[in-house]
Amino acid sequence: INCEYFVQSGSFKSKKAAESQVKQLEQINYLATVENVESANNFNYIVIVGPFRNKSQTNNAREDFRRLNMDSLPPKCREIKNELKSIQ
């Protein structure tokens, strides 16, 4: 499977708090986005970082997050679809 890896670096009750973490991540050159999710405990905003090419890159990123006192979850692989590969 050809995939890109993404890491969740936090979950928040407010979109504003999630966006604040996105800004922090951008300052250390990581691309992050806020996703709205259903959650039983009202932490409805998660911060997703990536994509990364491999697990090694995600591990390096998670170490950077740890140094900034940010939690992160293990990486998830999202399969890359090759549907638009050949455009004539």
C-alpha positions as CSV (number, residue, x, y, z in Angstrom):
1,I,0.0,0.0,0.0
2,N,1.3,3.4,-1.0
3,C,0.4,5.8,1.8
4,E,0.9,9.1,3.5
5,Y,1.2,9.3,7.3
6,F,-0.6,11.7,9.5
7,V,-0.3,12.4,13.2
8,Q,-2.9,13.7,15.6
9,S,-1.2,16.2,17.8
10,G,-4.1,17.2,20.1
11,S,-7.8,17.3,20.8
12,F,-9.6,20.4,22.0
13,K,-13.0,21.5,23.2
14,S,-12.8,24.8,21.3
15,K,-11.8,25.5,17.7
16,K,-9.9,28.5,18.8
17,A,-7.6,26.4,21.0
18,A,-7.1,23.9,18.2
19,E,-6.2,26.8,15.8
20,S,-3.7,28.1,18.3
21,Q,-1.9,24.8,18.2
22,V,-1.9,24.9,14.4
23,K,-0.2,28.3,14.6
24,Q,2.4,26.9,17.0
25,L,3.1,24.0,14.7
26,E,3.4,26.3,11.7
27,Q,6.1,28.2,13.6
28,I,8.2,25.0,13.7
29,N,7.5,24.3,10.0
30,Y,4.8,21.7,10.3
31,L,1.6,21.7,8.1
32,A,-1.4,21.1,10.4
33,T,-5.2,21.4,10.0
34,V,-8.1,21.3,12.4
35,E,-10.7,18.6,11.9
36,N,-14.2,18.5,13.5
37,V,-15.0,15.1,15.0
38,E,-17.8,13.5,17.0
39,S,-16.6,13.0,20.6
40,A,-18.3,11.7,23.8
41,N,-16.2,14.0,26.0
42,N,-16.7,17.2,23.9
43,F,-13.2,17.3,22.6
44,N,-14.6,17.9,19.1
45,Y,-11.6,19.5,17.4
46,I,-8.5,17.5,16.6
47,V,-5.2,18.8,15.1
48,I,-3.8,16.7,12.3
49,V,-0.2,17.1,11.1
50,G,1.1,15.9,7.8
51,P,1.4,14.3,5.4
52,F,4.7,12.6,6.1
53,R,6.3,10.2,3.6
54,N,7.2,7.5,6.2
55,K,7.0,6.4,9.8
56,S,10.5,7.7,10.5
57,Q,9.4,11.3,9.6
58,T,6.4,10.9,11.9
59,N,8.6,9.7,14.8
60,N,10.9,12.7,14.3
61,A,7.8,15.0,14.3
62,R,6.4,13.4,17.4
63,E,9.7,14.0,19.2
64,D,9.5,17.7,18.2
65,F,5.9,17.9,19.6
66,R,7.0,16.2,22.9
67,R,9.7,18.8,23.4
68,L,6.9,21.5,23.1
69,N,4.8,19.6,25.6
70,M,2.3,18.6,22.9
71,D,0.7,15.1,23.0
72,S,0.5,13.0,19.8
73,L,-1.0,9.8,18.8
74,P,0.8,7.1,16.7
75,P,0.7,7.8,12.9
76,K,-2.1,6.7,10.7
77,C,-1.7,5.7,7.1
78,R,-4.0,7.1,4.4
79,E,-3.7,5.3,1.1
80,I,-2.7,7.4,-1.8
81,K,-5.0,6.9,-4.8
82,N,-3.3,7.0,-8.2
83,E,-6.4,7.8,-10.2
84,L,-5.1,11.0,-11.7
85,K,-1.6,9.8,-12.5
86,S,-1.8,10.0,-16.3
87,I,-3.3,13.2,-17.7
88,Q,-2.9,13.5,-21.5
